[in-house]
Amino acid sequence: MLSAQGFSQLNPVSDQNDFIVAWPQGIGQAQSGGFTWADGRNTSADQAGIDDIGFIDKLVDTLTIRYNVDTNKIYICGFSNGGFMVQRLACQLPNRFAAMASLGSSMDTELYKTCSPSHPIPMAFFNGTADPAMPYGGGAMQNPLVTPVVPVDTTVQYWVDNNNCTNANPVFNFPNTFSTDNSTAELYRYTDCDCNADVYFYKLINGGHTWPGVYIASQASVLGNTNRDIHASEELWDFFDNYSLCQNIVGLNENRIELDLKVYPNPANSVVQIDFGNYQSNFTVFLYTQLGKLISRNENERIITLRHLSNGIYFLTVKTKNGNTSRKLIIEK
């Protein structure tokens, strides 16, 4: 079975543009082999009770600490089951990502009814009109156990409305540079949105359940045409690189609170105290090793016990509804 790393060829784009790519893997067992994400459609991962929203949330925390990631420039994309997972994250965990993209997927009918993100999100879609695995016009999936999906155009329009986009640009037709792929590419751009959260829709005419720009001969008879007039990985980075995290991530009647986090004493011995002024809302304190291993998690506690820890460098992260703030902590005994 092909991996996302293999069929997307995103790593070379990462190398050329100096950004980090993480490749998380779902652990639900798919009936056809491989793994699934708990994207809310009654996948095998959903049936097993796996919390992939929580997993992605904690993964972002770990990567942020381990690699000193700019939390205003984190993006996520997914293909097929991964693309449906992105839509669920957009609805339920929108404040972690500056922009998102779904390929070969839409939004399922139940999520479409309940999705209510807290703020606008730049969103991109890549969909083939002749996708044999994900019905472009909506309806039942090949697996009768999973929830049906809404039409791709309906999902795109959802995000146009959510982001309050007021300008629909003229359709851009990509040059048909690869005339033998039996597919052409169109780009629909919706701009002048709240928080600059544009919506891009790459419509792949006669395209299949494939990653644009990466042709895999062994899959062609099953998954349909691969559009090769564009390369999705390059288009993704061109899209993502325009955006930073929308700062309007709280309710209309609330004010965003910037934490002035202080951790003392530092170096510490038996306890460490956390101070961020008059902040009164709920918060969670995570303590990680230098290698990113989670040691402790404390809810709404401003004094953290360190007696059980050995000397060394640690990272303390305070997570609030407005984001994360981290500090390096040295323990000396």
C-alpha positions in Angstrom: 0.0 0.0 0.0 1.3 3.4 -0.9 2.1 5.9 1.9 1.1 9.5 1.8 4.8 10.4 1.7 5.2 8.3 -1.4 2.2 9.4 -3.5 2.2 13.1 -2.5 5.9 13.9 -3.1 5.6 16.7 -0.6 9.0 16.1 1.0 10.9 17.6 -2.0 8.7 20.7 -1.8 9.5 20.9 1.9 13.2 20.6 1.2 13.1 23.3 -1.4 11.1 25.8 0.8 12.5 25.0 4.2 9.4 23.9 6.1 8.9 20.8 8.3 6.5 18.1 7.3 5.1 15.6 9.9 3.4 12.4 8.8 1.1 11.1 11.5 -0.6 7.8 11.0 -4.1 6.7 12.1 -4.3 3.4 13.9 -7.8 2.2 13.1 -7.7 -1.0 11.1 -9.2 -0.6 7.6 -11.2 -3.5 6.1 -9.2 -3.2 2.9 -5.9 -3.1 4.7 -3.9 -0.2 6.1 -5.2 2.3 8.7 -8.0 4.8 9.2 -8.6 8.1 11.0 -11.5 8.6 13.4 -12.9 11.3 11.2 -16.5 11.0 12.6 -18.0 9.0 9.6 -18.1 5.7 11.5 -14.8 4.5 10.2 -13.1 1.6 11.9 -11.2 4.1 14.0 -14.4 5.7 15.1 -15.9 2.3 15.9 -12.8 1.5 18.1 -13.3 4.8 20.1 -10.0 6.3 19.0 -9.7 10.0 19.8 -7.8 11.4 16.8 -8.8 15.0 17.6 -7.0 14.6 20.9 -4.1 12.9 19.2 -3.5 15.6 16.6 -3.9 18.3 19.4 -1.2 16.6 21.5 1.0 16.0 18.5 1.0 19.7 17.6 2.0 20.4 21.2 4.9 17.9 21.1 6.2 19.1 17.7 6.0 22.7 18.8 8.2 22.0 21.7 10.6 19.6 20.1 11.3 21.7 16.9 10.6 25.2 18.1 7.7 25.6 15.7 6.1 29.0 14.9 2.6 28.3 16.3 1.2 31.0 13.9 2.4 29.1 10.9 1.1 25.5 11.3 -0.9 24.0 8.5 -2.6 20.7 7.9 -3.7 18.8 4.8 -5.1 15.3 4.1 -6.1 13.1 1.3 -9.3 10.9 1.2 -9.9 9.7 4.8 -7.2 12.2 5.8 -9.1 14.9 4.0 -12.2 14.1 5.9 -10.2 14.2 9.1 -9.0 17.7 8.2 -12.6 18.8 7.8 -13.4 17.4 11.3 -10.4 19.2 12.7 -11.5 22.4 11.0 -14.8 22.2 12.8 -13.6 21.0 16.2 -10.0 22.2 16.5 -9.7 25.3 14.3 -7.4 27.4 16.5 -4.3 25.2 16.0 -3.9 25.7 12.2 -3.3 28.8 10.1 -4.7 27.1 7.0 -6.1 23.7 6.0 -6.6 21.7 2.8 -8.6 18.6 1.9 -7.9 16.5 -1.2 -10.1 13.8 -2.6 -12.7 14.4 0.1 -15.7 16.5 1.1 -17.7 16.9 4.4 -20.0 14.2 5.7 -23.7 14.9 6.1 -23.6 14.8 9.9 -20.6 17.1 10.2 -22.1 19.5 7.8 -25.1 19.9 10.1 -23.1 20.5 13.2 -19.9 22.2 12.1 -19.4 25.6 13.9 -15.8 26.7 13.9 -14.8 29.6 16.2 -13.2 31.7 13.4 -12.6 31.9 9.7 -10.1 29.4 8.3 -8.2 29.6 5.0 -9.2 26.4 3.1 -8.2 24.7 -0.1 -9.9 21.8 -1.9 -8.6 19.5 -4.7 -11.3 17.3 -6.2 -11.8 15.3 -9.3 -15.2 15.4 -11.0 -14.9 11.7 -11.9 -13.6 10.4 -8.6 -14.7 6.8 -8.3 -14.1 6.6 -4.5 -15.5 9.9 -3.3 -18.7 11.0 -5.1 -18.2 14.5 -6.3 -22.0 15.1 -6.3 -22.4 13.7 -2.8 -24.1 10.6 -1.5 -23.1 7.2 -0.3 -19.4 6.1 -0.2 -18.1 2.7 -1.4 -18.1 1.5 2.2 -21.8 1.4 3.1 -20.9 1.6 6.9 -19.6 5.2 6.7 -21.8 8.3 6.7 -22.7 9.7 3.2 -21.2 13.0 2.1 -22.5 16.3 0.8 -21.5 17.5 -2.7 -18.1 19.0 -3.0 -19.6 22.3 -4.2 -21.7 22.4 -1.1 -18.6 21.9 1.2 -16.7 24.6 -0.7 -19.7 27.0 -0.3 -19.9 26.2 3.4 -16.4 27.6 3.9 -17.0 30.6 1.6 -20.0 31.4 3.8 -18.2 30.7 7.1 -15.3 32.9 6.1 -17.6 35.6 4.8 -15.9 35.8 1.5 -17.3 38.6 -0.6 -15.4 38.2 -3.9 -15.6 35.3 -6.4 -12.6 35.7 -8.7 -12.9 34.7 -12.4 -12.2 31.0 -12.9 -8.5 30.4 -13.8 -8.0 27.7 -16.3 -4.5 26.1 -15.9 -2.8 25.5 -19.3 -3.4 22.0 -20.5 0.3 21.2 -20.6 -0.2 17.4 -20.2 -2.8 16.7 -22.9 -2.7 12.9 -22.5 -3.8 12.8 -18.9 -7.5 13.1 -19.9 -8.0 15.9 -17.4 -7.9 19.6 -17.1 -7.6 21.9 -14.0 -9.6 24.9 -12.9 -9.1 27.2 -9.9 -11.9 28.9 -8.2 -10.7 31.6 -5.7 -12.9 33.3 -3.1 -11.3 36.3 -1.5 -12.0 39.4 0.5 -12.9 37.2 3.5 -12.8 37.8 7.2 -9.3 37.4 8.7 -8.0 37.1 5.1 -9.3 33.5 5.1 -9.5 32.8 1.4 -11.0 29.6 0.0 -9.4 28.0 -3.0 -11.0 25.2 -5.0 -9.0 23.2 -7.5 -11.6 21.5 -9.7 -10.0 18.7 -11.7 -12.2 18.0 -14.7 -12.5 14.2 -15.3 -9.9 13.7 -12.5 -10.0 10.7 -10.2 -9.2 9.8 -6.7 -5.6 10.8 -7.1 -2.9 13.3 -6.1 -2.6 15.9 -8.9 0.9 15.8 -10.4 1.9 12.3 -9.2 0.9 9.5 -11.7 0.9 6.0 -10.3 0.4 3.6 -13.2 -0.6 0.6 -11.0 -3.5 2.6 -9.5 -4.8 4.2 -12.7 -7.4 1.5 -13.5 -8.9 1.7 -10.0 -8.6 5.3 -9.0 -9.1 7.1 -12.3 -7.2 9.9 -14.1 -4.4 11.8 -12.5 -4.3 15.5 -13.5 -0.7 16.4 -14.4 -1.2 20.0 -15.4 -0.6 21.0 -11.7 1.3 19.5 -8.8 -0.8 19.5 -5.7 2.1 19.7 -3.3 3.5 22.8 -4.9 0.1 24.4 -5.1 -0.5 23.5 -1.4 2.7 25.3 -0.3 1.9 28.3 -2.4 -1.5 28.5 -0.7 -0.3 27.8 2.8 2.6 30.2 2.7 0.2 33.2 2.5 -1.4 32.8 5.9 -0.7 33.1 9.6 -3.0 32.0 12.3 -6.2 34.2 12.5 -6.1 36.1 15.8 -9.8 36.4 16.0 -10.3 33.0 17.7 -12.6 34.0 20.5 -16.3 35.0 20.7 -17.5 38.3 19.3 -17.9 39.7 22.8 -14.6 38.5 24.2 -11.2 40.1 24.1 -8.1 38.1 23.1 -5.7 37.8 26.1 -2.0 37.7 25.4 -0.3 35.8 28.2 2.8 37.3 29.9 4.0 33.9 31.2 6.5 33.9 34.0 8.0 30.7 35.4 10.0 31.0 38.7 12.3 30.1 40.2 14.2 29.1 37.1 16.5 27.1 37.7 14.0 25.3 40.0 14.4 22.6 42.6 11.3 21.1 44.1 8.5 23.3 42.8 8.0 25.8 40.1 5.4 28.6 40.2 3.5 29.9 37.1 2.3 33.5 36.9 0.5 35.1 34.0 -1.1 38.0 35.7 -4.9 38.4 35.9 -5.8 35.6 33.5 -8.8 33.9 35.0 -10.0 31.3 32.4 -9.2 27.6 32.4 -5.7 26.5 31.4 -3.6 23.4 31.3 0.1 23.1 32.1 2.1 20.5 30.3 5.7 19.5 31.2 7.9 17.9 28.6 11.4 16.5 28.6 13.9 18.0 26.2 13.0 15.2 23.7 9.3 16.0 23.8 8.1 13.2 26.1 5.1 14.4 28.2 5.8 14.1 31.9 2.8 15.7 33.6 -0.4 17.5 32.8 -2.1 19.8 35.4 -5.4 21.5 35.1 -5.6 25.1 36.5 -2.7 24.7 38.8 -0.1 27.5 39.2 2.3 25.5 41.4 3.9 22.4 39.8 5.8 19.8 41.9 9.2 18.8 40.5 10.5 16.6 43.4 10.3 13.4 41.3 12.3 14.8 38.4 16.0 14.6 37.8 18.3 17.5 36.9 18.1 18.7 33.3 16.3 20.9 30.8 12.5 20.6 30.4 9.8 22.6 28.6 6.7 23.9 30.3 3.8 24.8 28.1 0.6 26.6 29.2 -2.4 25.9 26.9 -5.4 28.3 27.0 -8.3 28.8 24.7 -6.2 31.4 23.0 -3.2 29.2 22.2 0.0 27.9 23.8 2.9 29.7 25.5 6.1 27.8 26.3 9.1 28.4 28.5 12.4 26.5 29.0 12.7 25.2 32.5 16.0 24.1 34.2 15.9 21.8 37.2 19.0 21.8 39.5 19.0 19.9 42.8 
